[in-house]
């Protein structure tokens, strides 16, 4: 294949084909590796998930709400993650976050 004699459109198509071939090759190799590892894990009497640490059974704990909306008690916030708009609005009006603490 002589790249020098190819048009820009032909080169672009070739580039897309090569990218696609690389992705499918990588996916195929990953699937082959996964199947081989799963077979070996089964042979040893364990699951691949357990070997990789996914089967630990450890659950993520849910944080208890720390703040409550003053007028709508169904709106709460744990104090983690993005600050809700109602907290930002309260603070923007001169209020303190401590005003919203759940007793």
C-alpha positions in Angstrom: 0.0 0.0 0.0 1.5 3.3 -1.1 0.2 6.1 1.1 1.9 8.7 -1.1 -0.5 8.0 -3.9 -3.7 8.1 -1.8 -6.1 11.0 -1.8 -7.0 12.8 1.5 -10.4 11.2 1.5 -8.8 7.7 1.1 -6.4 8.4 3.9 -9.2 9.5 6.2 -11.2 6.3 5.4 -8.0 4.3 6.0 -7.4 6.1 9.3 -11.0 5.3 10.5 -10.6 1.7 9.5 -7.3 1.4 11.3 -8.8 3.0 14.5 -11.8 0.6 14.3 -9.5 -2.4 13.8 -7.4 -1.4 16.8 -10.4 -1.0 19.1 -11.9 -4.4 18.0 -8.5 -6.0 18.4 -8.1 -4.6 22.0 -11.7 -5.7 22.9 -11.1 -9.2 21.5 -7.9 -9.6 23.5 -9.6 -8.3 26.6 -12.4 -10.8 26.2 -9.9 -13.6 25.6 -8.0 -12.7 28.8 -11.2 -12.4 30.8 -12.4 -15.8 29.6 -9.0 -17.4 30.4 -8.9 -15.9 33.9 -12.5 -16.9 34.6 -11.7 -20.5 33.6 -8.6 -20.5 35.9 -10.6 -19.1 38.8 -13.4 -21.7 38.3 -10.7 -24.4 38.2 -9.5 -23.1 41.6 -13.1 -23.1 42.9 -13.5 -19.3 43.2 -15.1 -16.6 41.1 -13.1 -14.0 39.2 -15.1 -11.3 41.0 -13.9 -12.6 44.3 -10.3 -12.8 43.1 -10.5 -9.2 41.9 -12.0 -7.9 45.1 -15.5 -7.3 43.9 -17.0 -10.0 46.0 -15.9 -8.7 49.3 -19.6 -8.0 50.3 -18.6 -4.6 51.7 -21.5 -2.2 51.2 -21.1 1.6 50.9 -22.7 3.4 53.8 -25.3 6.1 53.2 -24.6 9.3 55.1 -27.4 10.6 57.4 -28.8 14.0 56.5 -27.1 16.9 58.3 -29.1 19.9 57.0 -32.8 20.4 56.5 -34.7 23.0 54.4 -36.4 25.5 56.9 -39.7 25.5 55.1 -39.8 22.1 53.3 -38.6 19.4 55.7 -38.5 16.8 52.9 -35.5 18.6 51.5 -32.3 17.4 53.3 -28.6 17.4 52.6 -25.8 15.3 54.1 -23.2 18.0 53.8 -21.4 15.9 51.2 -21.1 16.6 47.5 -22.5 19.5 45.6 -24.3 22.1 47.8 -28.0 22.2 47.0 -29.5 25.4 45.6 -31.7 25.9 48.6 -28.6 26.0 50.9 -26.8 28.4 48.5 -29.9 30.6 48.4 -30.2 30.6 52.2 -26.5 31.6 52.5 -26.9 34.2 49.8 -29.7 35.9 51.8 -27.4 36.3 54.7 -28.3 33.0 56.5 -25.9 30.7 58.1 -25.5 27.0 57.3 -25.8 26.4 61.0 -29.4 27.6 60.8 -30.2 24.6 58.7 -28.6 22.0 61.0 -30.8 19.1 62.0 -31.0 19.1 65.8 
